[in-house]
Amino acid sequence: MKTRGIINAIIGIWFVIAPWMLGFSYNAGATSASIVFGILQVITSLLRANKPGWNSWQN
């Protein structure tokens, strides 16, 4: 389950940098939503990375 948490954290990091990588940083709403949800994804995935088995369903 640790691998799943790390992969989810990488996806969260992608959400944070995506506005600049994909070129939609001019749109303030989309940029802020992407950053907020990316940070939430990173935090929750790292907090739940060590949960064993089916207890990690929140990820």
mmCIF file as Biopython writes it, N, C-alpha, C and O atoms, coordinates in Angstrom:
data_model
#
loop_
_atom_site.group_PDB
_atom_site.id
_atom_site.type_symbol
_atom_site.label_atom_id
_atom_site.label_alt_id
_atom_site.label_comp_id
_atom_site.label_asym_id
_atom_site.label_entity_id
_atom_site.label_seq_id
_atom_site.pdbx_PDB_ins_code
_atom_site.Cartn_x
_atom_site.Cartn_y
_atom_site.Cartn_z
_atom_site.occupancy
_atom_site.B_iso_or_equiv
_atom_site.auth_seq_id
_atom_site.auth_asym_id
_atom_site.pdbx_PDB_model_num
ATOM 1   N N  . MET A ? 1  ? 0.817   -1.191 0.000   1.0 0.0 1  A 1 
ATOM 2   C CA . MET A ? 1  ? 0.000   0.000  0.000   1.0 0.0 1  A 1 
ATOM 3   C C  . MET A ? 1  ? 0.861   1.255  0.000   1.0 0.0 1  A 1 
ATOM 4   O O  . MET A ? 1  ? 0.401   2.333  -0.374  1.0 0.0 1  A 1 
ATOM 5   N N  . LYS A ? 2  ? 2.112   1.108  0.421   1.0 0.0 2  A 1 
ATOM 6   C CA . LYS A ? 2  ? 2.990   2.268  0.419   1.0 0.0 2  A 1 
ATOM 7   C C  . LYS A ? 2  ? 3.255   2.752  -1.009  1.0 0.0 2  A 1 
ATOM 8   O O  . LYS A ? 2  ? 3.346   3.953  -1.263  1.0 0.0 2  A 1 
ATOM 9   N N  . THR A ? 3  ? 3.376   1.800  -1.933  1.0 0.0 3  A 1 
ATOM 10  C CA . THR A ? 3  ? 3.604   2.164  -3.332  1.0 0.0 3  A 1 
ATOM 11  C C  . THR A ? 3  ? 2.420   2.948  -3.877  1.0 0.0 3  A 1 
ATOM 12  O O  . THR A ? 3  ? 2.602   3.928  -4.600  1.0 0.0 3  A 1 
ATOM 13  N N  . ARG A ? 4  ? 1.208   2.522  -3.535  1.0 0.0 4  A 1 
ATOM 14  C CA . ARG A ? 4  ? 0.017   3.236  -3.992  1.0 0.0 4  A 1 
ATOM 15  C C  . ARG A ? 4  ? -0.010  4.666  -3.450  1.0 0.0 4  A 1 
ATOM 16  O O  . ARG A ? 4  ? -0.381  5.594  -4.168  1.0 0.0 4  A 1 
ATOM 17  N N  . GLY A ? 5  ? 0.377   4.844  -2.201  1.0 0.0 5  A 1 
ATOM 18  C CA . GLY A ? 5  ? 0.413   6.176  -1.607  1.0 0.0 5  A 1 
ATOM 19  C C  . GLY A ? 5  ? 1.428   7.081  -2.289  1.0 0.0 5  A 1 
ATOM 20  O O  . GLY A ? 5  ? 1.167   8.263  -2.511  1.0 0.0 5  A 1 
ATOM 21  N N  . ILE A ? 6  ? 2.574   6.528  -2.616  1.0 0.0 6  A 1 
ATOM 22  C CA . ILE A ? 6  ? 3.608   7.314  -3.286  1.0 0.0 6  A 1 
ATOM 23  C C  . ILE A ? 6  ? 3.165   7.690  -4.697  1.0 0.0 6  A 1 
ATOM 24  O O  . ILE A ? 6  ? 3.383   8.818  -5.138  1.0 0.0 6  A 1 
ATOM 25  N N  . ILE A ? 7  ? 2.546   6.752  -5.403  1.0 0.0 7  A 1 
ATOM 26  C CA . ILE A ? 7  ? 2.049   7.052  -6.751  1.0 0.0 7  A 1 
ATOM 27  C C  . ILE A ? 7  ? 0.973   8.128  -6.693  1.0 0.0 7  A 1 
ATOM 28  O O  . ILE A ? 7  ? 0.946   9.026  -7.535  1.0 0.0 7  A 1 
ATOM 29  N N  . ASN A ? 8  ? 0.086   8.045  -5.706  1.0 0.0 8  A 1 
ATOM 30  C CA . ASN A ? 8  ? -0.940  9.077  -5.555  1.0 0.0 8  A 1 
ATOM 31  C C  . ASN A ? 8  ? -0.338  10.427 -5.210  1.0 0.0 8  A 1 
ATOM 32  O O  . ASN A ? 8  ? -0.850  11.458 -5.646  1.0 0.0 8  A 1 
ATOM 33  N N  . ALA A ? 9  ? 0.740   10.443 -4.438  1.0 0.0 9  A 1 
ATOM 34  C CA . ALA A ? 9  ? 1.421   11.697 -4.132  1.0 0.0 9  A 1 
ATOM 35  C C  . ALA A ? 9  ? 2.038   12.298 -5.396  1.0 0.0 9  A 1 
ATOM 36  O O  . ALA A ? 9  ? 2.005   13.514 -5.581  1.0 0.0 9  A 1 
ATOM 37  N N  . ILE A ? 10 ? 2.593   11.467 -6.252  1.0 0.0 10 A 1 
ATOM 38  C CA . ILE A ? 10 ? 3.159   11.955 -7.516  1.0 0.0 10 A 1 
ATOM 39  C C  . ILE A ? 10 ? 2.057   12.535 -8.403  1.0 0.0 10 A 1 
ATOM 40  O O  . ILE A ? 10 ? 2.265   13.545 -9.076  1.0 0.0 10 A 1 
ATOM 41  N N  . ILE A ? 11 ? 0.889   11.897 -8.402  1.0 0.0 11 A 1 
ATOM 42  C CA . ILE A ? 11 ? -0.238  12.443 -9.158  1.0 0.0 11 A 1 
ATOM 43  C C  . ILE A ? 11 ? -0.647  13.796 -8.594  1.0 0.0 11 A 1 
ATOM 44  O O  . ILE A ? 11 ? -0.976  14.707 -9.353  1.0 0.0 11 A 1 
ATOM 45  N N  . GLY A ? 12 ? -0.629  13.938 -7.272  1.0 0.0 12 A 1 
ATOM 46  C CA . GLY A ? 12 ? -0.940  15.223 -6.648  1.0 0.0 12 A 1 
ATOM 47  C C  . GLY A ? 12 ? 0.065   16.302 -7.027  1.0 0.0 12 A 1 
ATOM 48  O O  . GLY A ? 12 ? -0.310  17.450 -7.265  1.0 0.0 12 A 1 
ATOM 49  N N  . ILE A ? 13 ? 1.331   15.935 -7.082  1.0 0.0 13 A 1 
ATOM 50  C CA . ILE A ? 13 ? 2.360   16.889 -7.510  1.0 0.0 13 A 1 
ATOM 51  C C  . ILE A ? 13 ? 2.115   17.302 -8.956  1.0 0.0 13 A 1 
ATOM 52  O O  . ILE A ? 13 ? 2.317   18.462 -9.314  1.0 0.0 13 A 1 
ATOM 53  N N  . TRP A ? 14 ? 1.682   16.358 -9.784  1.0 0.0 14 A 1 
ATOM 54  C CA . TRP A ? 14 ? 1.364   16.691 -11.174 1.0 0.0 14 A 1 
ATOM 55  C C  . TRP A ? 14 ? 0.234   17.720 -11.236 1.0 0.0 14 A 1 
ATOM 56  O O  . TRP A ? 14 ? 0.286   18.653 -12.037 1.0 0.0 14 A 1 
ATOM 57  N N  . PHE A ? 15 ? -0.787  17.551 -10.391 1.0 0.0 15 A 1 
ATOM 58  C CA . PHE A ? 15 ? -1.883  18.522 -10.374 1.0 0.0 15 A 1 
ATOM 59  C C  . PHE A ? 15 ? -1.378  19.917 -10.005 1.0 0.0 15 A 1 
ATOM 60  O O  . PHE A ? 15 ? -1.876  20.915 -10.525 1.0 0.0 15 A 1 
ATOM 61  N N  . VAL A ? 16 ? -0.401  19.987 -9.119  1.0 0.0 16 A 1 
ATOM 62  C CA . VAL A ? 16 ? 0.137   21.291 -8.710  1.0 0.0 16 A 1 
ATOM 63  C C  . VAL A ? 16 ? 0.899   21.957 -9.850  1.0 0.0 16 A 1 
ATOM 64  O O  . VAL A ? 16 ? 0.771   23.167 -10.039 1.0 0.0 16 A 1 
ATOM 65  N N  . ILE A ? 17 ? 1.682   21.207 -10.612 1.0 0.0 17 A 1 
ATOM 66  C CA . ILE A ? 17 ? 2.494   21.817 -11.670 1.0 0.0 17 A 1 
ATOM 67  C C  . ILE A ? 17 ? 1.812   21.822 -13.039 1.0 0.0 17 A 1 
ATOM 68  O O  . ILE A ? 17 ? 2.324   22.423 -13.984 1.0 0.0 17 A 1 
ATOM 69  N N  . ALA A ? 18 ? 0.670   21.163 -13.150 1.0 0.0 18 A 1 
ATOM 70  C CA . ALA A ? 18 ? -0.003  21.035 -14.446 1.0 0.0 18 A 1 
ATOM 71  C C  . ALA A ? 18 ? -0.390  22.361 -15.098 1.0 0.0 18 A 1 
ATOM 72  O O  . ALA A ? 18 ? -0.272  22.474 -16.318 1.0 0.0 18 A 1 
ATOM 73  N N  . PRO A ? 19 ? -0.847  23.369 -14.351 1.0 0.0 19 A 1 
ATOM 74  C CA . PRO A ? 19 ? -1.227  24.619 -15.042 1.0 0.0 19 A 1 
ATOM 75  C C  . PRO A ? 19 ? -0.092  25.222 -15.867 1.0 0.0 19 A 1 
ATOM 76  O O  . PRO A ? 19 ? -0.330  25.789 -16.933 1.0 0.0 19 A 1 
ATOM 77  N N  . TRP A ? 20 ? 1.125   25.102 -15.383 1.0 0.0 20 A 1 
ATOM 78  C CA . TRP A ? 20 ? 2.253   25.666 -16.119 1.0 0.0 20 A 1 
ATOM 79  C C  . TRP A ? 20 ? 2.758   24.720 -17.189 1.0 0.0 20 A 1 
ATOM 80  O O  . TRP A ? 20 ? 3.219   25.159 -18.243 1.0 0.0 20 A 1 
ATOM 81  N N  . MET A ? 21 ? 2.677   23.440 -16.930 1.0 0.0 21 A 1 
ATOM 82  C CA . MET A ? 21 ? 3.148   22.459 -17.913 1.0 0.0 21 A 1 
ATOM 83  C C  . MET A ? 21 ? 2.192   22.359 -19.108 1.0 0.0 21 A 1 
ATOM 84  O O  . MET A ? 21 ? 2.626   22.148 -20.241 1.0 0.0 21 A 1 
ATOM 85  N N  . LEU A ? 22 ? 0.901   22.510 -18.851 1.0 0.0 22 A 1 
ATOM 86  C CA . LEU A ? 22 ? -0.089  22.376 -19.916 1.0 0.0 22 A 1 
ATOM 87  C C  . LEU A ? 22 ? -0.552  23.720 -20.481 1.0 0.0 22 A 1 
ATOM 88  O O  . LEU A ? 22 ? -1.305  23.761 -21.455 1.0 0.0 22 A 1 
ATOM 89  N N  . GLY A ? 23 ? -0.109  24.802 -19.879 1.0 0.0 23 A 1 
ATOM 90  C CA . GLY A ? 23 ? -0.364  26.122 -20.437 1.0 0.0 23 A 1 
ATOM 91  C C  . GLY A ? 23 ? -1.720  26.730 -20.130 1.0 0.0 23 A 1 
ATOM 92  O O  . GLY A ? 23 ? -2.230  27.512 -20.933 1.0 0.0 23 A 1 
ATOM 93  N N  . PHE A ? 24 ? -2.325  26.397 -18.989 1.0 0.0 24 A 1 
ATOM 94  C CA . PHE A ? 24 ? -3.580  27.055 -18.644 1.0 0.0 24 A 1 
ATOM 95  C C  . PHE A ? 24 ? -3.452  27.869 -17.360 1.0 0.0 24 A 1 
ATOM 96  O O  . PHE A ? 24 ? -4.429  28.049 -16.634 1.0 0.0 24 A 1 
ATOM 97  N N  . SER A ? 25 ? -2.252  28.357 -17.085 1.0 0.0 25 A 1 
ATOM 98  C CA . SER A ? 25 ? -2.019  29.146 -15.879 1.0 0.0 25 A 1 
ATOM 99  C C  . SER A ? 25 ? -2.646  30.538 -15.958 1.0 0.0 25 A 1 
ATOM 100 O O  . SER A ? 25 ? -2.753  31.222 -14.940 1.0 0.0 25 A 1 
ATOM 101 N N  . TYR A ? 26 ? -3.059  30.963 -17.151 1.0 0.0 26 A 1 
ATOM 102 C CA . TYR A ? 26 ? -3.720  32.253 -17.300 1.0 0.0 26 A 1 
ATOM 103 C C  . TYR A ? 26 ? -5.126  32.241 -16.702 1.0 0.0 26 A 1 
ATOM 104 O O  . TYR A ? 26 ? -5.671  33.301 -16.395 1.0 0.0 26 A 1 
ATOM 105 N N  . ASN A ? 27 ? -5.715  31.073 -16.534 1.0 0.0 27 A 1 
ATOM 106 C CA . ASN A ? 27 ? -7.055  30.925 -15.988 1.0 0.0 27 A 1 
ATOM 107 C C  . ASN A ? 27 ? -6.938  30.761 -14.473 1.0 0.0 27 A 1 
ATOM 108 O O  . ASN A ? 27 ? -6.563  29.694 -13.985 1.0 0.0 27 A 1 
ATOM 109 N N  . ALA A ? 28 ? -7.259  31.824 -13.733 1.0 0.0 28 A 1 
ATOM 110 C CA . ALA A ? 28 ? -7.053  31.826 -12.288 1.0 0.0 28 A 1 
ATOM 111 C C  . ALA A ? 28 ? -7.871  30.758 -11.579 1.0 0.0 28 A 1 
ATOM 112 O O  . ALA A ? 28 ? -7.375  30.132 -10.642 1.0 0.0 28 A 1 
ATOM 113 N N  . GLY A ? 29 ? -9.089  30.538 -11.991 1.0 0.0 29 A 1 
ATOM 114 C CA . GLY A ? 29 ? -9.932  29.540 -11.340 1.0 0.0 29 A 1 
ATOM 115 C C  . GLY A ? 29 ? -9.417  28.131 -11.519 1.0 0.0 29 A 1 
ATOM 116 O O  . GLY A ? 29 ? -9.366  27.354 -10.565 1.0 0.0 29 A 1 
ATOM 117 N N  . ALA A ? 30 ? -9.038  27.803 -12.729 1.0 0.0 30 A 1 
ATOM 118 C CA . ALA A ? 30 ? -8.524  26.461 -13.001 1.0 0.0 30 A 1 
ATOM 119 C C  . ALA A ? 30 ? -7.174  26.243 -12.318 1.0 0.0 30 A 1 
ATOM 120 O O  . ALA A ? 30 ? -6.901  25.155 -11.810 1.0 0.0 30 A 1 
ATOM 121 N N  . THR A ? 31 ? -6.341  27.265 -12.307 1.0 0.0 31 A 1 
ATOM 122 C CA . THR A ? 31 ? -5.036  27.142 -11.671 1.0 0.0 31 A 1 
ATOM 123 C C  . THR A ? 31 ? -5.179  26.939 -10.169 1.0 0.0 31 A 1 
ATOM 124 O O  . THR A ? 31 ? -4.550  26.046 -9.600  1.0 0.0 31 A 1 
ATOM 125 N N  . SER A ? 32 ? -6.000  27.761 -9.522  1.0 0.0 32 A 1 
ATOM 126 C CA . SER A ? 32 ? -6.150  27.627 -8.077  1.0 0.0 32 A 1 
ATOM 127 C C  . SER A ? 32 ? -6.805  26.305 -7.706  1.0 0.0 32 A 1 
ATOM 128 O O  . SER A ? 32 ? -6.418  25.691 -6.712  1.0 0.0 32 A 1 
ATOM 129 N N  . ALA A ? 33 ? -7.783  25.853 -8.475  1.0 0.0 33 A 1 
ATOM 130 C CA . ALA A ? 33 ? -8.420  24.565 -8.191  1.0 0.0 33 A 1 
ATOM 131 C C  . ALA A ? 33 ? -7.422  23.428 -8.349  1.0 0.0 33 A 1 
ATOM 132 O O  . ALA A ? 33 ? -7.402  22.506 -7.534  1.0 0.0 33 A 1 
ATOM 133 N N  . SER A ? 34 ? -6.603  23.480 -9.375  1.0 0.0 34 A 1 
ATOM 134 C CA . SER A ? 34 ? -5.609  22.441 -9.597  1.0 0.0 34 A 1 
ATOM 135 C C  . SER A ? 34 ? -4.588  22.411 -8.461  1.0 0.0 34 A 1 
ATOM 136 O O  . SER A ? 34 ? -4.196  21.334 -8.011  1.0 0.0 34 A 1 
ATOM 137 N N  . ILE A ? 35 ? -4.162  23.564 -8.001  1.0 0.0 35 A 1 
ATOM 138 C CA . ILE A ? 35 ? -3.189  23.632 -6.911  1.0 0.0 35 A 1 
ATOM 139 C C  . ILE A ? 35 ? -3.794  23.132 -5.605  1.0 0.0 35 A 1 
ATOM 140 O O  . ILE A ? 35 ? -3.164  22.352 -4.891  1.0 0.0 35 A 1 
ATOM 141 N N  . VAL A ? 36 ? -5.007  23.573 -5.285  1.0 0.0 36 A 1 
ATOM 142 C CA . VAL A ? 36 ? -5.649  23.174 -4.029  1.0 0.0 36 A 1 
ATOM 143 C C  . VAL A ? 36 ? -5.880  21.671 -3.998  1.0 0.0 36 A 1 
ATOM 144 O O  . VAL A ? 36 ? -5.542  21.008 -3.017  1.0 0.0 36 A 1 
ATOM 145 N N  . PHE A ? 37 ? -6.458  21.130 -5.069  1.0 0.0 37 A 1 
ATOM 146 C CA . PHE A ? 37 ? -6.737  19.701 -5.075  1.0 0.0 37 A 1 
ATOM 147 C C  . PHE A ? 37 ? -5.461  18.869 -5.164  1.0 0.0 37 A 1 
ATOM 148 O O  . PHE A ? 37 ? -5.417  17.750 -4.652  1.0 0.0 37 A 1 
ATOM 149 N N  . GLY A ? 38 ? -4.439  19.394 -5.798  1.0 0.0 38 A 1 
ATOM 150 C CA . GLY A ? 38 ? -3.157  18.692 -5.829  1.0 0.0 38 A 1 
ATOM 151 C C  . GLY A ? 38 ? -2.523  18.612 -4.458  1.0 0.0 38 A 1 
ATOM 152 O O  . GLY A ? 38 ? -2.005  17.564 -4.073  1.0 0.0 38 A 1 
ATOM 153 N N  . ILE A ? 39 ? -2.558  19.707 -3.718  1.0 0.0 39 A 1 
ATOM 154 C CA . ILE A ? 39 ? -2.007  19.711 -2.364  1.0 0.0 39 A 1 
ATOM 155 C C  . ILE A ? 39 ? -2.799  18.771 -1.459  1.0 0.0 39 A 1 
ATOM 156 O O  . ILE A ? 39 ? -2.214  18.041 -0.659  1.0 0.0 39 A 1 
ATOM 157 N N  . LEU A ? 40 ? -4.123  18.785 -1.580  1.0 0.0 40 A 1 
ATOM 158 C CA . LEU A ? 40 ? -4.947  17.859 -0.803  1.0 0.0 40 A 1 
ATOM 159 C C  . LEU A ? 40 ? -4.622  16.413 -1.142  1.0 0.0 40 A 1 
ATOM 160 O O  . LEU A ? 40 ? -4.571  15.561 -0.255  1.0 0.0 40 A 1 
ATOM 161 N N  . GLN A ? 41 ? -4.405  16.136 -2.406  1.0 0.0 41 A 1 
ATOM 162 C CA . GLN A ? 41 ? -4.062  14.781 -2.844  1.0 0.0 41 A 1 
ATOM 163 C C  . GLN A ? 41 ? -2.735  14.349 -2.252  1.0 0.0 41 A 1 
ATOM 164 O O  . GLN A ? 41 ? -2.610  13.217 -1.786  1.0 0.0 41 A 1 
ATOM 165 N N  . VAL A ? 42 ? -1.749  15.219 -2.261  1.0 0.0 42 A 1 
ATOM 166 C CA . VAL A ? 42 ? -0.431  14.877 -1.715  1.0 0.0 42 A 1 
ATOM 167 C C  . VAL A ? 42 ? -0.529  14.615 -0.221  1.0 0.0 42 A 1 
ATOM 168 O O  . VAL A ? 42 ? 0.023   13.634 0.278   1.0 0.0 42 A 1 
ATOM 169 N N  . ILE A ? 43 ? -1.224  15.483 0.491   1.0 0.0 43 A 1 
ATOM 170 C CA . ILE A ? 43 ? -1.329  15.334 1.943   1.0 0.0 43 A 1 
ATOM 171 C C  . ILE A ? 43 ? -2.041  14.034 2.310   1.0 0.0 43 A 1 
ATOM 172 O O  . ILE A ? 43 ? -1.543  13.267 3.135   1.0 0.0 43 A 1 
ATOM 173 N N  . THR A ? 44 ? -3.194  13.783 1.708   1.0 0.0 44 A 1 
ATOM 174 C CA . THR A ? 44 ? -3.943  12.574 2.072   1.0 0.0 44 A 1 
ATOM 175 C C  . THR A ? 44 ? -3.231  11.301 1.636   1.0 0.0 44 A 1 
ATOM 176 O O  . THR A ? 44 ? -3.288  10.292 2.339   1.0 0.0 44 A 1 
ATOM 177 N N  . SER A ? 45 ? -2.574  11.332 0.509   1.0 0.0 45 A 1 
ATOM 178 C CA . SER A ? 45 ? -1.893  10.113 0.068   1.0 0.0 45 A 1 
ATOM 179 C C  . SER A ? 45 ? -0.692  9.792  0.946   1.0 0.0 45 A 1 
ATOM 180 O O  . SER A ? 45 ? -0.419  8.620  1.205   1.0 0.0 45 A 1 
ATOM 181 N N  . LEU A ? 46 ? 0.022   10.798 1.405   1.0 0.0 46 A 1 
ATOM 182 C CA . LEU A ? 46 ? 1.162   10.532 2.275   1.0 0.0 46 A 1 
ATOM 183 C C  . LEU A ? 46 ? 0.721   10.134 3.679   1.0 0.0 46 A 1 
ATOM 184 O O  . LEU A ? 46 ? 1.397   9.341  4.335   1.0 0.0 46 A 1 
ATOM 185 N N  . LEU A ? 47 ? -0.396  10.668 4.145   1.0 0.0 47 A 1 
ATOM 186 C CA . LEU A ? 47 ? -0.908  10.269 5.457   1.0 0.0 47 A 1 
ATOM 187 C C  . LEU A ? 47 ? -1.408  8.829  5.451   1.0 0.0 47 A 1 
ATOM 188 O O  . LEU A ? 47 ? -1.310  8.131  6.460   1.0 0.0 47 A 1 
ATOM 189 N N  . ARG A ? 48 ? -1.938  8.389  4.326   1.0 0.0 48 A 1 
ATOM 190 C CA . ARG A ? 48 ? -2.499  7.043  4.230   1.0 0.0 48 A 1 
ATOM 191 C C  . ARG A ? 48 ? -1.559  6.037  3.582   1.0 0.0 48 A 1 
ATOM 192 O O  . ARG A ? 48 ? -1.974  4.912  3.302   1.0 0.0 48 A 1 
ATOM 193 N N  . ALA A ? 49 ? -0.332  6.400  3.339   1.0 0.0 49 A 1 
ATOM 194 C CA . ALA A ? 49 ? 0.598   5.508  2.632   1.0 0.0 49 A 1 
ATOM 195 C C  . ALA A ? 49 ? 0.906   4.240  3.416   1.0 0.0 49 A 1 
ATOM 196 O O  . ALA A ? 49 ? 1.135   3.191  2.814   1.0 0.0 49 A 1 
ATOM 197 N N  . ASN A ? 50 ? 0.917   4.308  4.731   1.0 0.0 50 A 1 
ATOM 198 C CA . ASN A ? 50 ? 1.290   3.150  5.540   1.0 0.0 50 A 1 
ATOM 199 C C  . ASN A ? 50 ? 0.101   2.359  6.060   1.0 0.0 50 A 1 
ATOM 200 O O  . ASN A ? 50 ? 0.280   1.444  6.864   1.0 0.0 50 A 1 
ATOM 201 N N  . LYS A ? 51 ? -1.104  2.688  5.625   1.0 0.0 51 A 1 
ATOM 202 C CA . LYS A ? 51 ? -2.279  1.932  6.045   1.0 0.0 51 A 1 
ATOM 203 C C  . LYS A ? 51 ? -2.269  0.567  5.367   1.0 0.0 51 A 1 
ATOM 204 O O  . LYS A ? 51 ? -2.086  0.483  4.153   1.0 0.0 51 A 1 
ATOM 205 N N  . PRO A ? 52 ? -2.460  -0.492 6.127   1.0 0.0 52 A 1 
ATOM 206 C CA . PRO A ? 52 ? -2.425  -1.832 5.522   1.0 0.0 52 A 1 
ATOM 207 C C  . PRO A ? 52 ? -3.747  -2.228 4.879   1.0 0.0 52 A 1 
ATOM 208 O O  . PRO A ? 52 ? -4.817  -1.843 5.349   1.0 0.0 52 A 1 
ATOM 209 N N  . GLY A ? 53 ? -3.665  -2.987 3.818   1.0 0.0 53 A 1 
ATOM 210 C CA . GLY A ? 53 ? -4.801  -3.640 3.193   1.0 0.0 53 A 1 
ATOM 211 C C  . GLY A ? 53 ? -5.972  -2.763 2.844   1.0 0.0 53 A 1 
ATOM 212 O O  . GLY A ? 53 ? -5.820  -1.703 2.237   1.0 0.0 53 A 1 
ATOM 213 N N  . TRP A ? 54 ? -7.152  -3.222 3.238   1.0 0.0 54 A 1 
ATOM 214 C CA . TRP A ? 54 ? -8.388  -2.552 2.853   1.0 0.0 54 A 1 
ATOM 215 C C  . TRP A ? 54 ? -8.629  -1.285 3.626   1.0 0.0 54 A 1 
ATOM 216 O O  . TRP A ? 54 ? -9.568  -0.556 3.305   1.0 0.0 54 A 1 
ATOM 217 N N  . ASN A ? 55 ? -7.827  -0.980 4.634   1.0 0.0 55 A 1 
ATOM 218 C CA . ASN A ? 55 ? -7.992  0.258  5.375   1.0 0.0 55 A 1 
ATOM 219 C C  . ASN A ? 55 ? -7.532  1.475  4.582   1.0 0.0 55 A 1 
ATOM 220 O O  . ASN A ? 55 ? -7.699  2.611  5.028   1.0 0.0 55 A 1 
ATOM 221 N N  . SER A ? 56 ? -6.959  1.242  3.420   1.0 0.0 56 A 1 
ATOM 222 C CA . SER A ? 56 ? -6.465  2.355  2.612   1.0 0.0 56 A 1 
ATOM 223 C C  . SER A ? 56 ? -7.426  2.709  1.498   1.0 0.0 56 A 1 
ATOM 224 O O  . SER A ? 56 ? -7.013  3.317  0.511   1.0 0.0 56 A 1 
ATOM 225 N N  . TRP A ? 57 ? -8.703  2.348  1.620   1.0 0.0 57 A 1 
ATOM 226 C CA . TRP A ? 57 ? -9.668  2.604  0.559   1.0 0.0 57 A 1 
ATOM 227 C C  . TRP A ? 57 ? -9.875  4.092  0.291   1.0 0.0 57 A 1 
ATOM 228 O O  . TRP A ? 57 ? -10.316 4.460  -0.797  1.0 0.0 57 A 1 
ATOM 229 N N  . GLN A ? 58 ? -9.566  4.956  1.261   1.0 0.0 58 A 1 
ATOM 230 C CA . GLN A ? 58 ? -9.761  6.396  1.055   1.0 0.0 58 A 1 
ATOM 231 C C  . GLN A ? 58 ? -8.861  6.931  -0.043  1.0 0.0 58 A 1 
ATOM 232 O O  . GLN A ? 58 ? -9.200  7.924  -0.687  1.0 0.0 58 A 1 
ATOM 233 N N  . ASN A ? 59 ? -7.739  6.305  -0.267  1.0 0.0 59 A 1 
ATOM 234 C CA . ASN A ? 59 ? -6.827  6.748  -1.308  1.0 0.0 59 A 1 
ATOM 235 C C  . ASN A ? 59 ? -7.430  6.494  -2.663  1.0 0.0 59 A 1 
ATOM 236 O O  . ASN A ? 59 ? -6.812  6.801  -3.682  1.0 0.0 59 A 1 
#
